[in-house]
Amino acid sequence: MTDLKLETADSQTGVGLESTRDAAPSLLRSLRHSGISVLYQSPDLKTLWGENIPLVWTNESVVGKRDADIFSQENADKLLGLKQDVLRSGERQLIELQFYGKDGMQWFDIWIDLDRDDHGPIHGVVMTAIETTEKKLREQTLRTLLREVSHRSKNLLAIIQSVASQTGRYSESIEGFIARFRGRLQSLASSQDLVTSSNWRGADLHDLTLSQLSRYCADPDRNIRFTGKNPYLTPNAALHIGLALHELAVNSVSYGALRSSEGYVTLSVELSDKDNPQSDIVLTWDEKIRRDHPSQDRRFGSVALERVVPASLSGTAELRIDNSELVYRLIVPRNNFELDR
């Protein structure tokens, strides 16, 4: 909260204090710890006393001053117009004002009231202010988060739509479509869980790999061998690389190393230019496969690995399958990850 100072008029000031003589001193003292600021002005809008005046307004005495002497010209003009309206109509008014201090922008809700006897003469104008900076910052943060959630939800829905379309294109039956599409949705959900748990910062590659392959490995510590770097992926990269890992794992369970509890895959990450720490990275999946692997079958898995995933990262990819080995190499541009977090 704002640093506050206490200020009251000298008792010898005399003029204009009649309307406050009946106020209990304890009431004014209680304001010191309430976060409420009060400025009392005469009908000609000259300040008679102030209580808990925020330093972001002024660090000088307010007694005897007008709004233009206390506030910025913009805020003083707004307050003057509002007070003139209150003096004419007698109706209470509320305004929100911003003040820029050493700690940044601060907001206040300010009420303008008349101090008068019932249907009698006006004794003064009371300005009561409550700082709302914390509330405004929470509202701004919430709006930012909602925009971010909306943006990422649209991205995720676009990915799901693409996966559904491509899965349907390469499925020969409804049952086959449902089985494959369910697995791919589970893959996206697993990656999304990691991204969400990091407050949308992303996920590191090792955690992402374990989350995708744990359903297919008897012993992840045995079946997955990591070498090289462990990049921290952006949310978009985590979702798409997670999908690639899922496709590789499904293929491996059917035709590759993960068919056996003793088999293993190697996942390595190296800089594309070893002399440049800011270069892209090369992610390589390497495993032994069966000789009867259907390498010429252009299914969605190979399309995702060679086209969908690299295009989503603005990178490139190569899938090489020979008689006994499968190697997938994905070049990930620098804007998709961080190193040495």
C-alpha positions as CSV (number, residue, x, y, z in Angstrom):
1,M,0.0,0.0,0.0
2,T,1.0,3.7,-0.4
3,D,3.2,5.3,2.3
4,L,0.9,7.7,4.1
5,K,1.4,10.9,6.2
6,L,-0.8,12.6,8.7
7,E,-1.7,16.2,8.4
8,T,-4.3,18.4,10.1
9,A,-4.8,22.2,10.2
10,D,-3.5,24.3,13.1
11,S,-6.3,24.9,15.6
12,Q,-5.6,28.6,15.2
13,T,-6.6,28.5,11.5
14,G,-10.1,29.0,12.7
15,V,-12.1,29.8,9.6
16,G,-14.1,26.8,8.2
17,L,-13.4,24.4,11.1
18,E,-16.8,24.8,12.7
19,S,-18.2,21.9,10.8
20,T,-15.6,19.6,12.2
21,R,-15.6,20.6,15.8
22,D,-18.1,17.9,16.8
23,A,-16.1,15.1,15.1
24,A,-14.6,12.8,17.6
25,P,-10.7,13.0,17.6
26,S,-10.7,9.2,17.8
27,L,-12.5,9.0,14.5
28,L,-9.7,10.9,12.8
29,R,-7.0,8.9,14.6
30,S,-8.7,5.7,13.3
31,L,-8.1,6.8,9.7
32,R,-4.3,6.6,10.2
33,H,-4.4,2.8,9.9
34,S,-7.4,2.4,7.6
35,G,-6.0,3.1,4.2
36,I,-8.6,5.9,3.8
37,S,-7.5,9.4,2.8
38,V,-9.6,12.5,3.5
39,L,-9.2,16.0,2.2
40,Y,-11.5,18.7,3.5
41,Q,-12.0,21.9,1.6
42,S,-14.0,25.1,2.0
43,P,-16.8,25.9,-0.3
44,D,-14.4,27.9,-2.5
45,L,-12.3,24.7,-2.7
46,K,-9.4,25.8,-0.5
47,T,-8.0,22.9,1.6
48,L,-8.6,23.2,5.4
49,W,-7.2,19.9,6.6
50,G,-6.2,16.5,5.4
51,E,-5.8,13.1,6.9
52,N,-3.7,10.2,5.6
53,I,-2.6,12.1,2.5
54,P,-0.8,9.6,0.1
55,L,2.7,10.5,-0.8
56,V,1.9,9.8,-4.4
57,W,-0.3,12.9,-4.2
58,T,2.1,15.2,-2.5
59,N,4.8,15.2,0.1
60,E,4.1,18.7,1.2
61,S,1.5,20.4,3.5
62,V,-1.9,20.6,1.8
63,V,-3.4,23.1,4.2
64,G,-4.3,26.3,2.4
65,K,-3.8,24.8,-1.1
66,R,-6.1,24.2,-3.9
67,D,-6.3,21.0,-6.1
68,A,-4.0,22.5,-8.7
69,D,-1.3,22.9,-6.0
70,I,-1.6,19.3,-4.9
71,F,-2.4,17.2,-8.0
72,S,-1.2,17.1,-11.6
73,Q,-3.0,19.5,-13.9
74,E,-5.0,16.7,-15.5
75,N,-6.2,15.3,-12.2
76,A,-6.8,18.7,-10.8
77,D,-9.0,19.7,-13.7
78,K,-11.0,16.5,-13.4
79,L,-11.5,17.1,-9.6
80,L,-12.4,20.7,-10.1
81,G,-15.1,19.9,-12.6
82,L,-16.5,17.2,-10.4
83,K,-16.6,19.4,-7.3
84,Q,-18.3,22.2,-9.1
85,D,-21.0,19.7,-10.2
86,V,-21.4,18.6,-6.6
87,L,-21.6,22.1,-5.4
88,R,-24.4,22.9,-7.9
89,S,-26.4,19.6,-7.6
90,G,-25.6,18.6,-4.0
91,E,-25.3,15.0,-5.2
92,R,-22.4,12.7,-4.3
93,Q,-20.0,11.8,-7.1
94,L,-17.4,9.1,-7.6
95,I,-14.3,9.2,-9.8
96,E,-11.3,6.9,-10.4
97,L,-7.9,8.6,-10.8
98,Q,-4.5,7.4,-11.6
99,F,-1.3,8.7,-10.1
100,Y,2.2,7.8,-11.2
101,G,4.7,7.4,-8.3
102,K,8.2,5.9,-7.7
103,D,6.7,2.4,-7.5
104,G,4.6,2.8,-10.7
105,M,1.0,3.6,-11.4
106,Q,-1.4,3.8,-8.4
107,W,-5.2,4.0,-8.6
108,F,-7.7,5.6,-6.2
109,D,-11.5,5.6,-6.0
110,I,-12.4,9.1,-4.8
111,W,-15.8,10.2,-3.5
112,I,-16.8,13.9,-3.5
113,D,-19.5,14.9,-0.8
114,L,-20.8,18.1,0.6
115,D,-20.6,18.9,4.3
116,R,-23.8,20.7,5.1
117,D,-26.6,20.9,7.6
118,D,-30.0,19.5,6.5
119,H,-31.2,21.9,3.9
120,G,-28.8,24.5,5.4
121,P,-25.6,26.2,4.2
122,I,-22.7,24.4,2.8
123,H,-19.7,24.2,5.2
124,G,-17.3,22.4,2.9
125,V,-16.4,19.7,0.4
126,V,-15.2,16.4,1.6
127,M,-13.0,14.3,-0.7
128,T,-12.6,10.6,0.5
129,A,-10.2,8.3,-1.3
130,I,-9.4,4.6,-1.1
131,E,-6.4,3.1,-2.9
132,T,-7.5,0.4,-5.4
133,T,-4.0,-0.4,-6.9
134,E,-4.0,-4.0,-5.8
135,K,-7.5,-4.6,-7.1
136,K,-6.6,-3.0,-10.5
137,L,-3.5,-5.1,-10.8
138,R,-5.4,-8.3,-10.1
139,E,-8.0,-7.3,-12.7
140,Q,-5.3,-6.6,-15.2
141,T,-3.6,-9.9,-14.5
142,L,-6.9,-11.8,-14.8
143,R,-7.6,-10.1,-18.1
144,T,-4.2,-11.0,-19.4
145,L,-4.6,-14.6,-18.2
146,L,-8.0,-14.9,-19.9
147,R,-6.6,-13.6,-23.2
148,E,-3.8,-16.1,-22.9
149,V,-6.1,-19.0,-22.1
150,S,-8.3,-18.0,-25.1
151,H,-5.3,-17.8,-27.4
152,R,-3.9,-21.1,-26.3
153,S,-7.3,-22.8,-26.4
154,K,-7.8,-21.7,-30.0
155,N,-4.3,-23.0,-30.8
156,L,-5.0,-26.3,-29.1
157,L,-8.4,-26.7,-30.9
158,A,-6.7,-26.0,-34.2
159,I,-4.1,-28.8,-33.5
160,I,-6.9,-31.2,-32.5
161,Q,-8.9,-30.3,-35.7
162,S,-5.8,-31.0,-37.8
163,V,-5.1,-34.3,-36.0
164,A,-8.7,-35.4,-36.4
165,S,-8.6,-34.6,-40.1
166,Q,-5.3,-36.3,-40.8
167,T,-6.3,-39.4,-38.6
168,G,-9.5,-39.7,-40.6
169,R,-7.7,-39.5,-43.9
170,Y,-5.4,-42.4,-43.0
171,S,-8.0,-44.6,-41.2
172,E,-9.7,-47.5,-42.9
173,S,-12.5,-47.9,-40.4
174,I,-14.4,-46.0,-37.7
175,E,-12.9,-48.3,-35.1
176,G,-9.4,-47.6,-36.3
177,F,-10.0,-43.9,-36.4
178,I,-11.4,-43.9,-32.8
179,A,-8.4,-45.9,-31.4
180,R,-5.8,-43.8,-33.1
181,F,-7.5,-40.5,-32.4
182,R,-8.0,-41.3,-28.7
183,G,-4.3,-42.1,-28.4
184,R,-3.3,-38.8,-30.0
185,L,-5.7,-36.8,-27.8
186,Q,-4.1,-38.5,-24.8
187,S,-0.7,-37.4,-26.1
188,L,-1.9,-33.8,-26.4
189,A,-3.5,-33.9,-23.0
190,S,-0.3,-35.3,-21.4
191,S,1.8,-32.5,-23.0
192,Q,-0.8,-29.9,-22.0
193,D,-0.7,-31.1,-18.4
194,L,3.0,-30.3,-18.3
195,V,2.6,-26.9,-19.9
196,T,-0.2,-26.0,-17.5
197,S,1.7,-27.1,-14.4
198,S,4.5,-24.8,-15.4
199,N,2.1,-21.8,-15.6
200,W,2.2,-21.9,-19.4
201,R,6.0,-21.5,-19.6
202,G,6.5,-24.9,-21.3
203,A,8.2,-28.2,-20.5
204,D,11.7,-29.7,-20.5
205,L,12.3,-32.4,-23.1
206,H,13.1,-35.2,-20.6
207,D,9.9,-34.7,-18.7
208,L,8.0,-34.5,-21.9
209,T,9.5,-37.7,-23.2
210,L,8.8,-39.6,-20.0
211,S,5.2,-38.4,-20.0
212,Q,4.7,-39.6,-23.6
213,L,6.5,-42.9,-23.4
214,S,5.7,-44.1,-19.9
215,R,2.5,-45.8,-21.2
216,Y,4.6,-47.9,-23.6
217,C,7.7,-48.6,-21.5
218,A,8.1,-51.4,-18.9
219,D,10.9,-49.5,-17.3
220,P,11.5,-45.9,-18.6
221,D,14.9,-45.7,-17.0
222,R,16.0,-48.7,-19.0
223,N,14.0,-48.2,-22.2
224,I,14.9,-44.5,-22.8
225,R,18.5,-43.3,-23.0
226,F,19.1,-39.5,-23.0
227,T,22.2,-37.9,-24.3
228,G,23.2,-34.3,-24.9
229,K,21.2,-31.3,-24.0
230,N,17.8,-31.1,-22.2
231,P,16.1,-28.0,-23.7
232,Y,13.2,-26.3,-22.1
233,L,10.5,-26.1,-24.8
234,T,7.9,-23.4,-25.4
235,P,4.3,-24.5,-25.0
236,N,3.8,-24.8,-28.8
237,A,7.0,-26.8,-29.2
238,A,6.0,-29.0,-26.3
239,L,2.7,-29.9,-27.8
240,H,4.0,-30.7,-31.2
241,I,7.2,-32.5,-30.1
242,G,5.0,-34.4,-27.7
243,L,2.9,-35.5,-30.6
244,A,6.0,-36.6,-32.5
245,L,7.2,-38.6,-29.5
246,H,3.8,-40.3,-29.3
247,E,3.9,-41.4,-32.9
248,L,7.5,-42.7,-32.5
249,A,6.5,-44.6,-29.4
250,V,3.4,-46.2,-31.0
251,N,5.5,-47.3,-33.9
252,S,8.2,-48.6,-31.6
253,V,5.8,-50.7,-29.6
254,S,4.6,-52.4,-32.9
255,Y,7.9,-52.7,-34.9
256,G,10.8,-51.4,-32.8
257,A,12.7,-51.5,-29.6
258,L,9.8,-51.0,-27.2
259,R,8.3,-54.4,-28.3
260,S,10.7,-55.9,-25.7
261,S,11.1,-54.9,-22.1
262,E,14.9,-55.1,-22.7
263,G,14.8,-52.9,-25.8
264,Y,15.7,-49.2,-25.7
265,V,15.6,-46.0,-27.8
266,T,18.2,-43.3,-27.7
267,L,17.1,-39.6,-27.7
268,S,19.9,-37.2,-28.2
269,V,19.9,-33.4,-28.5
270,E,22.9,-31.4,-29.9
271,L,23.5,-27.9,-31.1
272,S,23.4,-27.7,-34.9
273,D,26.5,-25.5,-34.6
274,K,28.6,-26.7,-31.7
275,D,30.6,-23.4,-31.7
276,N,27.4,-21.3,-31.4
277,P,25.4,-21.7,-28.1
278,Q,22.6,-19.7,-29.7
279,S,22.2,-22.1,-32.7
280,D,19.3,-24.4,-33.4
281,I,19.2,-27.9,-31.9
282,V,19.0,-31.3,-33.6
283,L,16.8,-33.8,-31.8
284,T,17.5,-37.4,-32.9
285,W,15.5,-40.5,-32.1
286,D,17.4,-43.8,-32.8
287,E,16.3,-47.4,-32.3
288,K,16.5,-50.9,-33.8
289,I,13.5,-52.1,-35.6
290,R,12.1,-55.3,-37.2
291,R,13.1,-56.1,-40.7
292,D,9.5,-56.3,-41.8
293,H,8.8,-52.7,-40.7
294,P,6.2,-51.2,-43.2
295,S,8.6,-48.4,-44.2
296,Q,6.7,-47.6,-47.4
297,D,3.3,-47.2,-45.7
298,R,2.7,-43.4,-45.7
299,R,0.5,-43.3,-42.6
300,F,-0.4,-40.2,-40.5
301,G,2.5,-41.1,-38.2
302,S,5.1,-40.5,-40.8
303,V,3.2,-37.4,-42.2
304,A,3.1,-35.9,-38.7
305,L,6.8,-36.6,-38.2
306,E,8.0,-35.3,-41.5
307,R,5.5,-32.5,-42.2
308,V,3.1,-31.5,-39.5
309,V,5.6,-31.2,-36.6
310,P,8.5,-29.5,-38.4
311,A,6.1,-27.1,-40.1
312,S,4.6,-26.1,-36.7
313,L,8.1,-25.3,-35.4
314,S,9.4,-23.7,-38.6
315,G,12.0,-26.4,-38.7
316,T,12.9,-29.4,-40.8
317,A,12.8,-33.2,-40.2
318,E,14.0,-36.4,-41.7
319,L,12.7,-39.9,-41.1
320,R,15.1,-42.7,-42.2
321,I,14.1,-46.4,-42.1
322,D,16.3,-49.2,-43.3
323,N,16.4,-52.9,-42.7
324,S,17.2,-52.8,-39.0
325,E,17.2,-49.1,-37.8
326,L,14.9,-46.2,-37.5
327,V,16.4,-42.7,-37.2
328,Y,14.2,-39.6,-36.8
329,R,16.1,-36.2,-36.9
330,L,14.2,-33.0,-36.1
331,I,15.9,-29.6,-36.4
332,V,14.2,-27.2,-33.8
333,P,14.8,-23.4,-34.4
334,R,16.1,-21.4,-31.5
335,N,12.9,-19.5,-30.8
336,N,11.2,-22.8,-29.7
337,F,13.4,-23.5,-26.6
338,E,15.8,-22.3,-23.9
339,L,19.0,-24.0,-22.7
340,D,20.6,-23.9,-19.3
341,R,17.6,-22.9,-17.3
